[in-house]
C-alpha cells in the first residue's frame, strides 16, 4: 500500500493537496496530520489530530505510526500568530513551535526511511531589498529581512531541511519557495504580503506576483511524484507591476496616501483587523522580491493562472464604491484623523475613535 503523509492537511493548501493525492493512481492512502479536523474527507484519507510541536509524550508513537511504510512526506504545516491582538512575543513562540514540528517529522521520516520529502518554504527567504535582481533565481543568496520573523524562520527551516538532506543522500528532498499565494478561504499572514488591500503610497513601479493556491497544490504533488531534489521557486510568471495589481484589486487599495501615512495606516490596520501589512514586513511592501519559475516549469509544472488571473479570480471582497455608507465613513474617518493630527498621534486617535464607534454597535469590517 503506497502511503503519503501530509502535515497541515486541514488548511486550504493541505486539503487541495490531499484531494490531488487521493485521486492519484499511485496513491492508496493519505495520512493527514493537523491540530484540527479537516472539513474535507475521502475514503482514502485518514486524518490524525496531533500537535507536532509537542515533542514528548504518548503522541510520539502516534506520529511514528503515521509514517510506517510511507512513500513520501509533504510538510505543509506552519504556524503564524495571525490572531487579532497577538503579542510581539508570539512570533518567537510560533517560530520555536515550527522548528520543533519540523525536527519531529524529519526524525519520524528518518526512522521510517521515507524516500521522498517535500518541504514548503517561502519566497520571502530571499528578502525584500532595493538591490534585488528581478527576477530572483534559486541560486540567489538568502537574505530574509531580519525584522520579519516569518521569513527568518522559513530560512532557518530550509537550513534544517538541507542539513537533513545532506545526511540522507538517498532521499529525494525538494524545497518549494512559493510567491504570494491567493485563493484560500483563510486570511493568513502570507497573503497580506500581496498588499493590494491597504492604501497605497503612490510608488507602484515594482513588480509583484500572485500564485493561485490550486497551482501551488499541483506543484507540491508534482515535486513528490517526480521525486524532485533541490530548491524550486513556485510562481506562474515573473510578475506584474504593482500599479496594475492595485487597479485590478480596486477598492481601498486604490486610495493614495503620502508614503509615511500609508505605512502607518497599513501597520495598525494589521494590528486591528489583520488587513494591511504588519510593520515588521514593511520592506516586502516596498521592494521587489519576485522569483523566476523556470526551473519548476522545466520539469513539467504548468500553472493554470497567471498573476493577473489569480488576483482577479480570487478577488471576492467588495470594492470601495460597493461598500455600505457606514463602512466608507469609517475609512474616511481613518484618513481624516491621521491627516489632521499627524501619523504618530493619528494612529492613537483612530484607534480610540474606532473603539468608541464599536461601543455604539457600529461594525467596521
Secondary structure, 3 states (H helix, E strand, C coil): CCEEEEECCCCHHHHHHHHHHHCCCCCCEEEEEECCCCCCCCCCEEEEECCCCCCCCCHHHHHHHHHCCEEEEEECCCCCCCCCCCCCHHHHHHHHHHHHHHHHHHHHHHHHCCCEEEEECCHHHHCCCCCCCCCECCCCCCCCCCCCHHHHHHHHHHHHHHHHHHHCCCCEEEEEEECCEECCCCCCHHHHCCCCCCCECCCCCCEECCEEHHHHHHHHHHHHHCCCCEEEEECCCCCEEHHHHHHHHCHHHHCECCHHHHHHHHHHHHHHHCCCCCHHHHHHHCCCCCECCHHHHHCCCCCCCCHHHHHHHCCCCCCHHHCCHHHHHHHHHHHHHHHHHCHHHHHHHHHHHHHHHHHCCCCCC
